[in-house]
Amino acid sequence: MSHSAFLLVLLAGLIHALWNIAAKKAGGDVRFAGFTSLIMMLVWAPVGLYFGWDVVPDWGWLEWGFVGASGVLHVLYFITLLRGYRKADLTVVYPLARGFGPLISSGAALLFLGEHMSLIGALGVIAVVGGVFLIAGGPRLFRQLKDQTQQLRLRKGIYYGLLTGLFIASYTVLDGYAVKVILISPILVDYFGNFIRLTLLLPALLRDKQATLTSWRLEWKYALIVGTISPISYVLVLYAMQSAPLSHVAPAREVSMLFAALLGGHLLGEGEINRFTIDGR
């Protein structure tokens, strides 16, 4: 991987961790996902129109098919992630999701995109998986599984973390193929995929208008953060995929786990890292 691609991934990781913390603090449900999609559509409209004005009219079924499938997978990912954040700790859900996803997507890239992984690359993937285990709690996870008071919450964290990781792997491979093989612009993949996301989420916003207004009053600040900065992190990753193997980019972007564990521990009061900080160890 080139230095420029790695820097893109590093910056994307920091931004990704920041918006996940905002999503966790919001504590929202499917309505929150709808708010963020609506904000994305409005805030990033000038960019989407600028890059898509002469390109999108020429799209055929292939391009729209990939963008549509990407939108569906992103909706499933975000709803699952938000549900995990409501039922468990970010410092469990987030590392598992971000670690399990690249493990699957790297394997899929080797099988379906014809990529090859060096010994160093394989060791890197193993290091990511080991890092996931440590950041999510390490040996503490086994102790908590034996504790009846923490067992249910931890099991939910593991379940939603792994399920979210599965969706991450799915959209990573799909979008990677779109930008590397079909040569769709990363900006257009994300922006127009958001129209699919908003279409799927709109019924949840309209079903109970009073509940939607109540949620908006409580969550709009967090939705504004997520809707504004989350596209930046993913578009940076897609640009990195254009110049570097997906099997390298997917594990490398999980540096966001380090940012999330550090920031989540301090800002949300979760996880072992927070206790280490308080104790001065």
Salt bridges, closest charged atoms under 4 A:
ASP29 OD2 - ARG31 NH1 3.17
ASP89 OD1 - ARG153 NH2 3.07
ASP175 OD2 - HIS74 NE2 3.15
ASP190 OD1 - ARG197 NH2 3.92
GLU254 OE1 - ARG98 NE 3.03
GLU270 OE2 - LYS24 NZ 3.64
GLU272 OE1 - ARG140 NE 2.89
GLU272 OE1 - ARG275 NH2 2.45
ASP279 OD2 - ARG281 NH2 2.35
